[in-house]
Amino acid sequence: MKIVYTDNNATTRVADEVIQEMLPYFGEFYGNPSSMHTFGDQTAKKIKEARQRVADLIHADPEEVVFTSCGTESDNSAVYSAINACPDKKHIITSNVEHPAINNLFKLLKRTRGYRVTFVPVDKKGLLNLDVLYKSLSDDTALVSLMWANNETGVLFPIAEIAQKIREKGILFHTDAVQAAGKVPIDVRTSGVDMLSLSGHKIHAPKGVGVLYIRKGVKFSPFFIGGHQEKGRRGGTENSVSIIGLGKAAELAKAHLPVMDTQVRALRDYLQNQLLEKIPSCSVNGDLEKRLPNTLSIGFDAVEGESILLMLDREGICASSGSACTSGSLDPSHVLMAMEVPFKSAHGSIRFSLSHYNTREEMDHIIAALVPVIERLRAMSPFWKDGKVV
Ligand SMILES: *Cc1c(COP(=O)(O)O)cnc(C)c1O
């Protein structure tokens, strides 16, 4: 059966061009980039090129790019570095819709290290309450960490606007841009963030490689203590193959930005509008405008997201209920709860996340499959009667 893959916010297919770029470094060129010989230097040169390509994607200086093992490591090392930089400050700020890599870390710091944590709320459209954010800034605040784009709904936070306010107060600002990269333009110069996280496997590079951008002049204390790799900012022999792949993926992501904004957006909008038209009692989660072009989170009243996914899976369609990281628990996602999405539709919410590999035919396949799936599930649902929610 042909697979229709619309779970790109969970992970992406490694691009063929990326595989081609990596292959020689799996086999022939296995030198350690830190070695003193020409053989190792070949790897070092290629890593340098990858660093430049990643820098180009986010308009950074290559020296500001540190390679890590994943988005989660980038998030964790940014947060620990920030709190180590100002040990006397005991207040940290984030939102209540972050990825677990930030959300669970902030909860841990609250529980075990005595930090006062402000979880800034979002409104019903998933937009950040800026009033609460700005009022919570204080002399005791060590760090603000806010995601650029939400992995479940695709909702965008106004990072440039926020960063300016936070920098005026001299507080460190980190953003998790894992979902934003390759989908919307990122410019670290104009957005003015101090640190920014990326992950390879969300932009068609392999799993197990990430990036932490650290603005020049920001004091950084490493999370991994070891050798002098990454200018002492991250010990451990470089994952050269994956880094080289990530470099190529970053180059492709930059070239594909216009495609995201036109072709992928049009496919997403087509899927969204067809579903809204053909299926009663369903609604889109999140702001329709301030949203990634590839993401559609949509709730169907009186049915269960997990059941929808299982039935779509039988049609070869890969989608997700909220976040891959929270699947397996029966609670509605913390993101939809934070947005006060009504229980009956939060439970029936699923996420389609597209890439430039998707086609119009695939969208038609999803639409044709989903309409009868919802009808069948509602026919069995105790919460649905005579074409209405009860
Ligand atoms: C996937 C994701 C991460 C984690 O990245 P990994 O490389 O899987 O550790 C962090 N933040 C967001 C918003 C994500 O979507």
The ligand as a Tripos MOL2 file, in Angstrom:
@<TRIPOS>MOLECULE
LIG
   15    15     1     0     0
SMALL
NO_CHARGES

@<TRIPOS>ATOM
      1 C1         10.7190   17.7870   17.6390 C.3       1 LIG1
      2 C2         10.7970   18.9860   18.4990 C.ar      1 LIG1
      3 C3         11.7970   19.1110   19.4700 C.ar      1 LIG1
      4 C4         12.7680   18.0070   19.7860 C.3       1 LIG1
      5 O1         13.6890   17.7670   18.7720 O.3       1 LIG1
      6 P1         14.4820   16.3690   18.7820 P.3       1 LIG1
      7 O2         15.5450   16.5450   17.7540 O.co2     1 LIG1
      8 O3         13.4860   15.3230   18.4260 O.co2     1 LIG1
      9 O4         15.0170   16.1970   20.1560 O.co2     1 LIG1
     10 C5         11.8450   20.2630   20.2220 C.ar      1 LIG1
     11 N1         10.9630   21.2480   20.0230 N.ar      1 LIG1
     12 C6          9.9910   21.1810   19.0950 C.ar      1 LIG1
     13 C7          9.0590   22.3220   18.9100 C.3       1 LIG1
     14 C8          9.8680   20.0380   18.3130 C.ar      1 LIG1
     15 O5          8.8940   19.9600   17.4110 O.3       1 LIG1
@<TRIPOS>BOND
     1     1     2 1
     2     2     3 ar
     3     2    14 ar
     4     3     4 1
     5     3    10 ar
     6     4     5 1
     7     5     6 1
     8     6     7 2
     9     6     8 1
    10     6     9 1
    11    10    11 ar
    12    11    12 ar
    13    12    13 1
    14    12    14 ar
    15    14    15 1
@<TRIPOS>SUBSTRUCTURE
     1 LIG1         1 GROUP 0 **** ****
